[in-house]
Amino acid sequence: MSDRPSHGLRLSRRGFIGAAALTSGVALLRPAPATAGSKFSQSMAKYQSTPKGAQRCDGCTQFQGPDACKVVEGKVAASGWCLLYVKK
């Protein structure tokens, strides 16, 4: 018998490494908070001047009317959309 306590969770080395890789990958997908003076380019954010379904810039928490965004450079249309959309 082992002196280690059994918690009913058995994780192999391969399973642990896989879980760690998955966690790291998810962290990379989340956009980093914008720092003062740094914004994503419109191409990096995949900005488009048309909405994506019901998702529009003016319904996003990042939108600063009438034509600006907290995280995307340049002018953005209120009816536009990008990958960084976060519903209000």
The 8 nearest C-alpha neighbors of each residue, nearest first, counted from 0:
[[1, 2, 3, 4, 5, 6, 7, 9],
 [0, 2, 3, 4, 5, 6, 9, 7],
 [1, 3, 4, 0, 5, 6, 7, 9],
 [2, 4, 1, 5, 0, 6, 7, 9],
 [5, 3, 6, 2, 1, 7, 0, 8],
 [6, 4, 7, 3, 8, 9, 1, 2],
 [5, 7, 8, 4, 9, 3, 10, 2],
 [6, 8, 5, 9, 4, 10, 3, 11],
 [9, 7, 6, 10, 5, 11, 4, 14],
 [8, 10, 7, 11, 6, 5, 14, 12],
 [11, 9, 14, 15, 8, 12, 13, 16],
 [10, 12, 14, 13, 15, 9, 16, 17],
 [11, 13, 15, 14, 16, 10, 17, 9],
 [14, 12, 16, 11, 15, 17, 10, 18],
 [15, 13, 11, 17, 12, 16, 10, 18],
 [14, 16, 12, 18, 17, 13, 19, 11],
 [17, 15, 19, 13, 18, 14, 20, 12],
 [18, 16, 14, 20, 15, 19, 13, 21],
 [19, 17, 21, 15, 20, 16, 14, 22],
 [18, 20, 16, 22, 17, 21, 15, 23],
 [21, 19, 23, 17, 18, 22, 16, 24],
 [20, 22, 24, 18, 23, 19, 17, 25],
 [23, 21, 19, 25, 24, 20, 18, 26],
 [24, 22, 20, 26, 21, 25, 19, 27],
 [25, 23, 21, 27, 26, 22, 20, 28],
 [24, 26, 28, 22, 27, 23, 21, 29],
 [27, 25, 23, 24, 28, 29, 22, 30],
 [28, 26, 24, 25, 29, 23, 30, 31],
 [29, 27, 25, 26, 30, 24, 31, 23],
 [28, 30, 27, 26, 31, 25, 32, 24],
 [31, 29, 28, 32, 27, 83, 33, 26],
 [30, 32, 33, 29, 27, 34, 28, 26],
 [33, 31, 34, 30, 70, 29, 38, 37],
 [34, 32, 37, 70, 38, 31, 35, 69],
 [33, 35, 37, 36, 32, 38, 31, 70],
 [34, 36, 37, 33, 38, 32, 69, 70],
 [35, 37, 34, 38, 33, 70, 72, 69],
 [38, 36, 34, 35, 33, 39, 70, 72],
 [37, 39, 70, 71, 72, 33, 40, 36],
 [38, 40, 71, 70, 72, 43, 44, 41],
 [41, 39, 43, 72, 42, 71, 44, 38],
 [40, 42, 46, 44, 43, 45, 71, 72],
 [41, 43, 45, 40, 44, 46, 39, 47],
 [44, 42, 40, 45, 41, 39, 46, 82],
 [43, 45, 41, 46, 42, 82, 81, 39],
 [46, 44, 42, 81, 43, 41, 82, 47],
 [47, 45, 81, 41, 44, 80, 42, 48],
 [46, 48, 49, 80, 79, 81, 45, 50],
 [47, 49, 79, 76, 80, 78, 46, 50],
 [48, 50, 79, 47, 78, 80, 51, 55],
 [51, 49, 79, 55, 80, 78, 54, 52],
 [52, 50, 54, 53, 80, 55, 49, 79],
 [51, 53, 54, 50, 55, 49, 80, 78],
 [52, 54, 51, 55, 50, 58, 78, 80],
 [55, 53, 51, 52, 50, 80, 58, 56],
 [56, 54, 50, 78, 80, 58, 79, 57],
 [55, 57, 77, 59, 79, 58, 80, 78],
 [56, 58, 77, 55, 59, 62, 78, 64],
 [57, 59, 56, 55, 87, 86, 54, 60],
 [60, 58, 86, 85, 56, 87, 61, 57],
 [59, 61, 87, 62, 85, 86, 58, 84],
 [60, 62, 69, 59, 68, 63, 70, 85],
 [63, 61, 68, 59, 60, 56, 57, 67],
 [64, 62, 67, 68, 65, 61, 66, 69],
 [65, 63, 66, 67, 62, 77, 57, 68],
 [64, 66, 63, 67, 77, 76, 62, 75],
 [67, 65, 75, 64, 74, 76, 77, 63],
 [68, 66, 63, 74, 75, 64, 62, 65],
 [67, 69, 62, 63, 71, 70, 61, 75],
 [68, 70, 61, 71, 62, 63, 67, 38],
 [69, 71, 38, 68, 39, 33, 61, 72],
 [72, 70, 39, 38, 68, 40, 41, 69],
 [73, 71, 40, 38, 39, 41, 70, 74],
 [74, 72, 75, 71, 67, 41, 68, 40],
 [73, 75, 66, 67, 76, 72, 68, 71],
 [76, 74, 66, 67, 73, 77, 79, 68],
 [75, 77, 79, 78, 66, 48, 74, 56],
 [76, 78, 57, 56, 79, 66, 75, 55],
 [77, 79, 55, 76, 50, 49, 56, 48],
 [80, 78, 48, 49, 50, 76, 56, 55],
 [79, 81, 50, 55, 56, 47, 46, 51],
 [82, 80, 46, 45, 83, 44, 84, 47],
 [81, 83, 44, 84, 45, 46, 80, 43],
 [82, 84, 81, 85, 44, 30, 70, 80],
 [85, 83, 82, 81, 59, 86, 80, 56],
 [86, 84, 59, 60, 83, 87, 61, 58],
 [85, 87, 59, 58, 60, 84, 54, 55],
 [86, 60, 59, 58, 85, 61, 57, 84]]
